[in-house]
Amino acid sequence: MDEAVRAELTRLRESIDNIDAAVVHMLAERFKATQQVGRLKAEHRLPPADPERERRQIARLRELAVSARLDPVFAEKFLNFIIAEVIRHHEAIAGDSGRPGN
Protein backbone atom coordinates (compact mmCIF):
# COMPACT_ATOMS: atom_id res chain seq x y z
CA MET A 1 0.00 0.00 0.00
CA ASP A 2 1.23 3.47 -0.88
CA GLU A 3 2.58 5.34 2.18
CA ALA A 4 0.34 8.38 1.53
CA VAL A 5 -2.72 6.13 1.39
CA ARG A 6 -1.66 4.35 4.59
CA ALA A 7 -1.17 7.71 6.34
CA GLU A 8 -4.58 8.98 5.22
CA LEU A 9 -6.23 5.73 6.26
CA THR A 10 -4.59 5.98 9.69
CA ARG A 11 -5.70 9.60 10.07
CA LEU A 12 -9.30 8.75 9.15
CA ARG A 13 -9.38 5.73 11.46
CA GLU A 14 -8.03 7.79 14.36
CA SER A 15 -10.84 10.28 13.75
CA ILE A 16 -13.39 7.44 13.77
CA ASP A 17 -11.88 6.10 17.01
CA ASN A 18 -12.24 9.53 18.64
CA ILE A 19 -15.86 9.82 17.50
CA ASP A 20 -16.61 6.32 18.81
CA ALA A 21 -15.17 7.28 22.20
CA ALA A 22 -17.32 10.42 22.27
CA VAL A 23 -20.44 8.38 21.39
CA VAL A 24 -19.76 5.94 24.24
CA HIS A 25 -19.27 8.77 26.73
CA MET A 26 -22.43 10.53 25.55
CA LEU A 27 -24.43 7.31 25.85
CA ALA A 28 -23.09 6.84 29.38
CA GLU A 29 -24.29 10.34 30.30
CA ARG A 30 -27.66 9.68 28.68
CA PHE A 31 -28.09 6.48 30.67
CA LYS A 32 -27.16 8.27 33.90
CA ALA A 33 -30.03 10.68 33.23
CA THR A 34 -32.46 7.91 32.28
CA GLN A 35 -31.56 6.00 35.46
CA GLN A 36 -32.63 9.09 37.43
CA VAL A 37 -35.88 9.18 35.43
CA GLY A 38 -36.40 5.50 36.21
CA ARG A 39 -35.94 6.05 39.93
CA LEU A 40 -38.36 9.01 39.88
CA LYS A 41 -40.93 6.97 37.96
CA ALA A 42 -40.57 4.06 40.40
CA GLU A 43 -40.95 6.35 43.43
CA HIS A 44 -44.19 7.74 42.00
CA ARG A 45 -45.41 4.43 40.60
CA LEU A 46 -45.37 5.69 37.01
CA PRO A 47 -45.12 3.19 34.15
CA PRO A 48 -41.62 2.44 32.83
CA ALA A 49 -42.61 3.25 29.24
CA ASP A 50 -44.07 6.50 27.90
CA PRO A 51 -45.20 5.70 24.34
CA GLU A 52 -46.22 9.29 23.53
CA ARG A 53 -42.81 10.67 24.55
CA GLU A 54 -41.12 7.86 22.62
CA ARG A 55 -43.10 8.78 19.48
CA ARG A 56 -42.12 12.43 19.86
CA GLN A 57 -38.46 11.54 20.39
CA ILE A 58 -38.40 9.28 17.34
CA ALA A 59 -39.98 11.98 15.16
CA ARG A 60 -37.50 14.55 16.49
CA LEU A 61 -34.53 12.25 15.91
CA ARG A 62 -35.69 11.47 12.37
CA GLU A 63 -35.80 15.22 11.62
CA LEU A 64 -32.33 15.68 13.10
CA ALA A 65 -31.06 12.76 11.02
CA VAL A 66 -32.41 14.26 7.81
CA SER A 67 -30.82 17.62 8.57
CA ALA A 68 -27.52 15.86 9.37
CA ARG A 69 -27.73 13.78 6.18
CA LEU A 70 -28.00 10.56 8.17
CA ASP A 71 -30.42 7.85 7.14
CA PRO A 72 -33.55 8.52 9.25
CA VAL A 73 -34.46 4.82 9.20
CA PHE A 74 -31.10 3.99 10.77
CA ALA A 75 -31.55 6.81 13.31
CA GLU A 76 -34.98 5.46 14.26
CA LYS A 77 -33.65 1.91 14.66
CA PHE A 78 -30.82 3.22 16.84
CA LEU A 79 -33.19 5.20 19.06
CA ASN A 80 -35.61 2.27 19.33
CA PHE A 81 -32.71 0.13 20.55
CA ILE A 82 -31.82 2.73 23.17
CA ILE A 83 -35.45 3.17 24.24
CA ALA A 84 -35.87 -0.59 24.68
CA GLU A 85 -32.79 -0.68 26.91
CA VAL A 86 -34.01 2.31 28.94
CA ILE A 87 -37.41 0.66 29.47
CA ARG A 88 -35.66 -2.53 30.56
CA HIS A 89 -33.66 -0.50 33.11
CA HIS A 90 -36.81 1.28 34.31
CA GLU A 91 -38.59 -2.05 34.78
CA ALA A 92 -35.64 -3.35 36.80
CA ILE A 93 -35.60 -0.21 38.95
CA ALA A 94 -39.36 -0.48 39.52
CA GLY A 95 -38.92 -4.13 40.50
CA ASP A 96 -36.12 -3.26 42.91
CA SER A 97 -38.11 -0.43 44.52
CA GLY A 98 -40.87 -2.87 45.44
CA ARG A 99 -38.51 -5.11 47.41
CA PRO A 100 -38.28 -4.81 51.20
CA GLY A 101 -35.41 -2.63 52.33
CA ASN A 102 -35.37 -0.47 49.18
KAZINOR-V971165 format. One line per field, one symbol per residue. phi: phi as a letter, one per 30 degrees, with the letter a starting at -180 (. if undefined). burial: 1 if it has 9 or more other C-alpha atoms within 8 Angstrom, else 0. Layout:
phi=???
burial=???
This chain:
phi=.eddddddddddddddeddeddddddddddddddddddddddechcddcbeddddddddddddddddcicedddedddddddeedddedddddddddddejc
burial=000001000000000000000000000000100110011011000001000001000100111011000101001100110010011011101100100000
